[in-house]
């Protein structure tokens, strides 16, 4: 499994170089006769018994520019013991945006594989994240996880950064880098990606019991955006039972006449609070013996994070009263120093240092806390705690753009397994491929994460968690 992707300084340098490169395909067109490129290979998901591979097929249009080309999908695989590869997945339905899930694998076993379209083996894109010598994409080899011991108790889906109502994706500041819009005639991409997420949540092969959303559900929390995303979620499941949400910085109270119909908050108006929860108020939920705590880490008018004294005190009191209860917390802003220095925007982008230190000290006195889920950075990344605490700090990539998905957290009696999945509807796969061109084509370097960031197992006593 791959270990380490490019660091923040390397990625900023790559962005500077890539600014001079042409952007990817602007819109699909019918391919002309010519060579087929089978590329963008990614071994996205590796569980104990399955693996998900994605890739794209391109060909030249009349002007020689690469455009998506529809063709078949195959995966050939064998245990890495010298056996000949055999076909384990085949789909003759033509597509340019290939998604193959291989099942019935053995836990803890190493496999050789090859993804093919039109008989041509898929190769990784020209990205460092999948071109390093030790990646599954380069080696053509992956090893399945070994699940924790005991029964599977519950499956939680972790998601964030839907940005419902957004029209341009990939802009960092002042219109740069150039953003990406949806193709003409297609539905808005946040709606496509949210619908794809909710579609996956109900499929039996995912078997999700609860959905956790760690903020930025809207683009700018207008009344229409809040109603739209809340309606979609409420039509899917019951809030506080099937799904749980925390506020992100895009969901904060806003200034201006567009928000005048919403509840006043200081000199702002809080449309998110009218449908979801009050600002700077945590929400605690008990699912049998499992406790979920949603944190509001938002500032009023900036992207960075904070927690008011009252929220921190309430959290300390809540955890101290029942410190051993298995507890998962989620909030929009990452917490650790490592996250602060490794994200593109720097330490000011995450939870402020004083709050982050106090939050981790609270966790230190509550041994039941086992995971803190955040979004905001739009990447898959797990970072080291600043204190010696057995808490995983996990950032999950955005739902709304490449790699476009969610993380499944499968809880067993003896620990948990983490797996990131891309959403798989036709529209979601098309938009994810289009939006991977963000940051001058370097978005995968920052957001995909390493194989180990996306797929890993943690041993932990969770035997007190009741089955769903």
C-alpha positions in Angstrom: 0.0 0.0 0.0 1.2 3.5 -0.7 2.3 5.6 2.2 2.8 9.2 1.5 1.5 11.6 -1.1 3.0 15.0 -2.0 3.3 17.5 0.8 1.9 21.0 0.8 5.0 22.7 -0.6 5.4 20.1 -3.3 1.7 20.4 -4.3 1.9 24.2 -4.4 4.9 23.9 -6.7 3.0 21.5 -8.9 0.1 23.9 -9.1 2.5 26.6 -10.3 3.9 24.4 -13.0 0.5 23.1 -14.1 -0.9 26.6 -14.5 0.8 26.6 -17.9 -0.7 23.3 -19.0 -3.9 23.0 -21.1 -7.0 22.0 -19.2 -8.8 18.6 -19.8 -11.7 17.9 -22.0 -14.2 20.8 -22.0 -17.2 18.8 -23.3 -17.7 15.3 -24.8 -17.8 14.8 -28.5 -17.9 11.8 -30.8 -14.5 10.2 -31.2 -12.9 9.9 -34.6 -10.9 6.9 -35.7 -7.6 6.7 -33.8 -5.9 5.2 -30.8 -7.7 4.6 -27.6 -6.2 5.8 -24.3 -7.2 3.7 -21.3 -6.0 5.7 -18.3 -6.8 7.3 -14.9 -6.7 3.8 -13.3 -7.4 4.0 -9.5 -7.8 1.2 -7.0 -10.1 3.2 -5.0 -11.5 0.8 -2.4 -9.9 -2.3 -0.9 -12.0 -4.1 1.7 -11.5 -7.6 3.2 -13.5 -9.3 0.4 -13.8 -6.8 -2.4 -12.0 -4.1 -4.4 -13.3 -1.2 -6.6 -11.3 0.0 -9.6 -12.1 3.0 -11.8 -10.6 4.2 -15.1 -11.4 6.3 -18.1 -11.2 5.8 -21.9 -10.3 8.6 -24.3 -9.8 9.1 -28.0 -9.1 12.0 -30.3 -11.9 14.1 -31.8 -11.7 15.7 -35.3 -9.2 18.2 -34.0 -7.1 15.7 -32.2 -8.3 16.7 -28.7 -9.0 13.9 -26.2 -12.6 13.2 -25.6 -14.3 10.4 -23.6 -14.9 7.3 -25.7 -17.4 4.6 -24.7 -16.3 1.0 -24.6 -16.4 -2.1 -22.5 -15.0 -2.9 -19.0 -13.1 -5.9 -17.8 -11.0 -6.9 -14.7 -8.7 -9.8 -14.8 -7.3 -11.1 -11.4 -5.5 -13.9 -9.7 -3.8 -14.6 -6.4 -0.2 -13.3 -6.4 1.2 -16.9 -6.3 1.9 -17.4 -10.0 -1.6 -18.3 -11.1 -2.7 -17.1 -14.5 -5.0 -14.1 -14.5 -8.7 -14.9 -15.1 -11.6 -12.6 -15.9 -13.6 -11.8 -12.7 -15.5 -8.8 -14.0 -17.0 -8.0 -17.4 -19.5 -5.4 -18.5 -20.2 -5.0 -22.2 -22.3 -1.9 -21.8 -20.3 1.0 -23.3 -19.1 3.7 -21.1 -16.1 6.1 -20.9 -16.3 6.2 -17.1 -15.5 2.8 -15.9 -16.4 1.4 -12.4 -15.7 -2.2 -11.6 -16.3 -3.9 -8.2 -14.7 -7.2 -7.7 -16.2 -9.4 -4.9 -15.7 -12.8 -3.3 -12.0 -12.2 -2.4 -10.2 -13.6 0.6 -9.2 -11.5 3.5 -5.5 -10.7 3.9 -4.6 -12.1 0.5 -2.5 -10.4 -2.2 -3.8 -10.3 -5.7 -2.4 -9.4 -9.1 -4.9 -7.6 -11.4 -5.4 -5.9 -14.7 -8.2 -3.6 -15.8 -9.0 -3.5 -19.5 -11.1 -1.8 -22.1 -11.2 -2.9 -25.7 -8.5 -5.4 -24.7 -6.1 -2.6 -23.7 -4.7 -2.6 -20.1 -5.6 0.5 -18.0 -2.7 2.7 -16.8 -2.6 5.3 -14.0 -2.9 8.9 -14.9 0.2 11.1 -14.9 -0.4 11.9 -11.2 2.2 11.3 -8.5 -0.5 9.9 -6.2 -1.0 6.8 -8.4 2.4 6.7 -10.2 4.6 6.1 -7.2 6.5 2.8 -7.4 4.7 1.3 -4.4 1.1 2.0 -5.4 -1.4 -0.7 -6.5 -1.9 1.1 -9.8 1.8 0.9 -10.7 2.5 -2.6 -9.3 -0.7 -4.2 -10.5 -1.0 -5.7 -7.0 -3.2 -5.1 -4.0 -3.7 -6.9 -0.6 -7.2 -7.2 0.9 -7.7 -6.1 4.5 -8.2 -8.4 7.5 -11.4 -7.4 9.3 -11.4 -6.9 13.0 -12.5 -9.9 15.1 -16.1 -10.4 16.1 -19.4 -9.6 14.7 -20.2 -6.8 12.3 -22.3 -4.4 14.5 -23.2 -1.3 12.5 -22.2 0.4 9.3 -21.9 4.2 9.2 -21.4 6.3 6.1 -19.2 9.4 6.6 -19.7 12.2 4.1 -19.3 16.0 3.7 -19.0 18.9 1.3 -22.0 18.6 -0.9 -22.2 22.4 -1.6 -25.8 22.2 -2.7 -26.5 25.2 -5.0 -22.9 25.6 -6.2 -22.4 26.3 -9.9 -18.6 26.5 -10.3 -16.2 24.0 -8.7 -12.5 24.2 -8.0 -11.9 27.9 -7.4 -9.6 28.6 -4.5 -9.5 32.4 -4.5 -10.2 35.4 -6.8 -11.3 33.2 -9.7 -8.2 31.0 -9.6 -7.5 28.3 -10.6 -10.1 28.2 -13.4 -13.3 26.5 -12.2 -15.3 23.8 -13.7 -19.0 24.0 -14.6 -21.5 21.2 -15.4 -22.0 20.4 -19.0 -24.9 22.2 -20.7 -28.2 20.4 -20.4 -27.3 18.3 -17.4 -28.6 18.7 -13.9 -26.5 20.7 -11.4 -23.6 18.7 -10.2 -24.2 19.0 -6.4 -27.7 17.6 -7.0 -26.3 14.7 -9.1 -23.7 13.9 -6.5 -26.1 14.1 -3.5 -28.6 11.8 -5.4 -25.8 9.4 -6.1 -24.7 9.4 -2.5 -28.2 8.7 -1.3 -28.7 6.0 -3.9 -25.6 4.2 -2.6 -26.8 4.4 1.0 -29.9 2.2 0.2 -28.1 -0.4 -1.9 -27.8 -3.8 -0.2 -24.1 -4.2 -1.1 -23.3 -1.1 1.1 -25.8 -1.9 3.9 -25.6 1.5 5.5 -27.3 1.9 8.9 -26.6 5.6 9.4 -25.3 8.6 7.4 -23.2 11.3 9.0 -22.7 14.6 7.2 -19.8 16.8 8.4 -20.8 20.1 7.0 -20.9 22.3 3.9 -24.1 20.8 2.8 -24.9 24.1 1.0 -22.9 26.5 -1.2 -23.9 29.6 0.8 -26.9 28.6 3.0 -29.5 30.5 1.1 -33.1 29.6 2.0 -33.5 27.8 -1.2 -30.3 25.8 -0.8 -31.1 24.8 2.8 -34.6 23.7 1.8 -33.3 21.8 -1.2 -30.7 19.8 0.7 -32.9 19.2 3.7 -35.8 18.0 1.6 -33.5 15.5 -0.3 -32.2 14.1 3.0 -35.7 14.0 4.7 -37.1 12.2 1.7 -34.3 9.6 2.1 -34.5 9.1 5.8 -35.5 10.3 9.3 -33.2 13.0 10.8 -31.7 11.9 14.1 -32.2 8.2 13.3 -31.1 7.6 9.7 -28.9 10.7 9.2 -27.1 13.3 11.3 -25.6 16.6 10.2 -23.1 19.1 11.4 -22.7 22.7 10.1 -19.9 23.8 7.9 -18.4 27.2 7.1 -20.5 27.5 4.0 -23.6 26.8 6.1 -22.9 29.7 8.5 -25.2 32.6 9.2 -24.9 35.2 6.4 -25.4 38.9 5.8 -27.6 40.4 3.2 -31.1 40.7 1.9 -31.1 37.2 0.4 -31.2 35.9 4.0 -33.7 38.4 5.5 -36.5 35.8 5.8 -34.4 33.6 8.1 -34.0 33.8 11.9 -31.7 36.7 13.0 -28.4 35.7 14.5 -26.5 38.8 15.9 -26.4 41.0 12.7 -26.7 38.0 10.4 -29.5 35.6 9.5 -29.3 31.9 10.1 -31.1 29.9 7.4 -29.3 26.7 8.2 -30.4 26.9 11.8 -34.1 27.1 10.8 -33.9 23.6 9.3 -31.0 21.9 11.0 -29.4 23.2 14.3 -28.5 26.3 16.2 -25.1 27.7 15.7 -22.3 26.7 18.1 -24.6 24.0 19.6 -23.5 20.4 19.7 -25.9 17.6 19.2 -25.5 14.2 20.9 -27.3 11.1 19.8 -27.3 7.6 21.3 -27.8 4.6 19.1 -27.9 1.9 21.7 -24.5 2.1 23.4 -22.9 4.0 20.5 -22.8 7.8 20.9 -22.6 10.2 18.0 -21.7 13.9 18.7 -22.0 16.5 16.0 -19.9 19.6 16.6 -20.5 23.1 15.2 -16.9 24.4 14.5 -17.9 27.4 12.3 -16.7 31.1 12.5 -19.2 33.7 11.4 -17.5 35.2 8.3 -14.2 33.3 7.7 -13.3 29.8 6.6 -11.4 28.8 9.7 -12.9 27.0 12.7 -13.7 27.8 16.3 -15.7 26.4 19.2 -17.4 28.7 21.8 -16.7 28.2 25.5 -20.2 27.0 26.1 -19.9 24.2 23.5 -16.5 23.0 24.8 -17.8 23.0 28.4 -20.9 21.1 27.4 -18.8 18.5 25.5 -16.5 18.1 28.5 -19.4 17.6 30.8 -21.1 15.1 28.4 -17.9 13.0 27.9 -16.9 13.1 31.6 -20.3 11.8 32.7 -19.9 8.7 30.6 -16.2 8.5 29.5 -16.1 4.9 28.4 -19.1 4.9 26.1 -18.0 4.2 22.5 -18.1 7.7 20.9 -17.6 9.1 17.4 -17.5 12.8 16.9 -17.9 14.7 13.7 -17.5 18.4 12.8 -16.5 20.3 9.7 -13.0 21.6 10.5 -10.0 19.3 11.0 -8.3 19.4 14.3 -4.6 18.3 14.3 -1.4 20.3 13.8 -0.5 17.8 11.0 -3.7 18.7 9.2 -3.0 22.4 9.6 0.4 22.2 8.0 -0.5 19.7 5.3 -3.6 21.3 3.8 -3.3 23.8 1.0 -4.6 26.8 2.9 -2.5 26.3 6.0 -3.2 26.3 9.8 -5.7 29.1 9.7 -8.0 26.9 7.6 -8.7 24.4 10.4 -10.0 24.6 14.0 -8.0 27.2 15.9 -5.0 25.9 17.8 -6.3 26.7 21.3 -9.6 25.0 20.7 -7.9 22.0 19.0 -5.6 21.5 22.0 -8.5 21.7 24.4 -10.6 19.4 22.3 -7.9 16.7 22.3 -7.3 17.1 26.0 -11.0 16.4 26.6 -10.7 13.3 24.4 -7.7 12.3 26.6 -10.0 11.9 29.6 -12.7 10.0 27.7 -11.3 6.6 26.6 -14.5 5.8 24.7 -13.8 8.3 22.0 -12.4 6.4 19.0 -12.8 8.6 15.9 -13.2 12.2 14.9 -14.5 12.7 11.3 -14.1 16.0 9.5 -14.4 17.5 6.0 -13.5 21.0 4.7 -10.2 20.0 3.0 -12.0 17.9 0.4 -9.4 15.2 0.7 -8.9 11.7 2.1 -6.4 12.0 4.9 -5.9 10.6 8.4 -3.6 12.6 10.6 -1.7 12.1 13.9 -3.2 13.4 17.1 -1.1 16.0 19.0 -1.5 14.1 22.2 -1.0 10.4 22.9 -4.6 9.5 22.5 -6.1 6.5 20.7 -8.4 8.6 18.5 -8.3 8.5 14.7 -8.6 11.9 13.0 -10.1 11.2 9.6 -10.7 13.7 6.8 -13.1 12.5 4.1 -13.0 13.7 0.5 -15.8 15.9 -0.8 -19.1 14.4 -2.1 -19.5 17.1 -4.7 -16.4 16.7 -6.9 -13.6 14.3 -7.7 -13.1 11.8 -6.2 -16.8 12.2 -5.3 -17.8 9.8 -2.6 -18.0 8.8 1.0 -16.3 6.6 3.6 -17.9 3.5 5.1 -17.1 2.8 8.7 -17.9 -0.8 9.6 -17.9 -1.4 13.3 -17.0 -4.8 14.6 -16.8 -6.1 18.2 -13.0 -6.0 17.9 -12.6 -2.7 16.0 -13.5 -1.0 12.8 -12.7 -1.0 9.1 -12.5 2.2 7.0 -13.2 2.2 3.2 -13.7 5.1 0.8 -16.1 4.6 -2.1 -16.7 6.7 -5.1 -20.4 7.2 -6.0 -21.4 5.2 -9.1 -24.4 6.5 -10.9 -23.7 7.4 -14.6 -24.0 11.1 -13.8 -21.8 10.9 -10.8 -19.0 9.1 -12.6 -19.2 11.5 -15.5 -18.9 14.6 -13.3 -16.2 13.1 -11.1 -14.1 12.5 -14.2 -14.7 16.0 -15.5 -13.9 17.6 -12.1 -10.6 15.8 -11.7 -9.3 18.4 -14.1 -9.6 21.0 -11.3 -6.4 22.7 -10.0 -5.0 22.4 -13.5 -5.5 18.6 -13.4 -3.7 18.2 -10.1 -6.8 17.7 -7.9 -6.0 13.9 -7.5 -2.7 14.7 -6.0 -4.4 16.5 -3.1 -7.7 14.8 -2.6 -7.5 11.1 -3.5 -5.3 10.3 -0.5 -3.1 7.2 -0.2 -4.4 3.7 -0.3 -3.9 3.5 3.5 -5.7 6.8 4.1 -8.7 5.4 2.2 -8.6 1.8 3.4 -7.5 0.5 6.8 -8.5 -1.5 9.8 -8.2 -0.4 13.5 -8.3 -2.9 16.4 -10.4 -1.5 19.2 -12.8 -3.0 21.8 -16.2 -2.0 20.5 -18.0 -5.0 22.0 -20.3 -2.7 23.9 -21.8 -1.3 20.7 -25.3 -2.8 20.2 -26.0 -4.2 16.7 -28.2 -2.1 14.4 
